[in-house]
Amino acid sequence: EAIKVHDLCQQHNIPVWCGGMLESGIGRAHNIALASLPNFVLPGDVSASQRYWKRELLTQPIEATPHGTIAVPTGVGFGFDIDFPFLDSITVRQEIVR
């Protein structure tokens, strides 16, 4: 749905931005991918993952460069590996929806 909003705004020459502050690394990784689309031309506020969290849900934290930018991964998927053992250790409930 977010990509549809991006595309609609782009068709009507409406610039967009992506904001994100308190997401875990998983949500932040998706924000990074979304913010890399061509019509995200306004400055966003996607920050490094360790700014708000003591321990990240990813195997490697998302880090900003000294210039305040974050590299967009080029690999398959959203570009980061989830730390499943840590995620399992803090999970209090799991529900499968089919």
N, C-alpha and C positions, 0 to 999 in steps of 0.2 A: 504494500500500500504506500509506503514512503517513496518508493521509486515512481509510482504513478503520480503522486503529488509533485515530485521533482519534475517529471516529464510534462505535466500539465502547466506548471509554472514556467518552464522553459519555453513551451509553445507560445505563451503569452508574454514573453520577455519580463518575467517577474523573477528577480534574483532570490535565491534562498540561502539559508545558513543552517548549520547543525550545531546544536548545543547539547552538552552532556557533562554532568559533574559527578554525580554520585553513583554512576553505574559501576558494576564490577568490570573486570577486564573483558568478560564475555560481551557485555553490552557495549563497552567502549570499543571493542574490536569491530562490532557492527556499525557503530557511529563513524569510525574511521573509514570503513568501506563506503558508507553512504556519502560522507563528506567529500569523497574523491570524485563524485560524479561532476560533470562539467558545469552545471548551473549553480553549484555551491560556490558562489563567488564572494559572499560576504564573510567577514572573519567569524569563525566559530569559537567555541570555548571547550573543545575537547582537550583534556589535560592528560598528563602522565598518570598511570594507574596508582602509583604509590603516594600520590598527593593526599588521597582520602582513606586509603586502606593500608593497614599494617602488613597484611599478607594477601597476595594476589591469588585469584582463582586460575591464573594461567601459569605455565611452567616458567615463563620469562615475563618480567613486567614490561608494560608499554612505557617507553621513555621518550621524553621530548629532547630535541637537540638544544644546544645553547641558544639557538635563534628562536626557540619556541615552536618548532615544527615537529611533526610525528611522521615517520616514514610509513607509506602505505605498503603493506605486504603484497608480494606478487605471486605467492603460491596458491595452491588449491584450497578451497574453503575460505574461511575468514582470516586465515594466515597466522593463527596462533594456536598453540596446543593447550588444552585444558588440563589442569593438575587434578585428575580424577581422584587419586588417593586423598588429597586434601579436601576436595569437594565432598567426598563420601564421609570424611571424618566430622564435618560440620553440618551435614544433612540431618534434620530432625524428622522429616516426613517425606515420603515419595509417593506420587500418585501418577499412574499411567493412564493417559486419555487416548482412546482410539477412535 
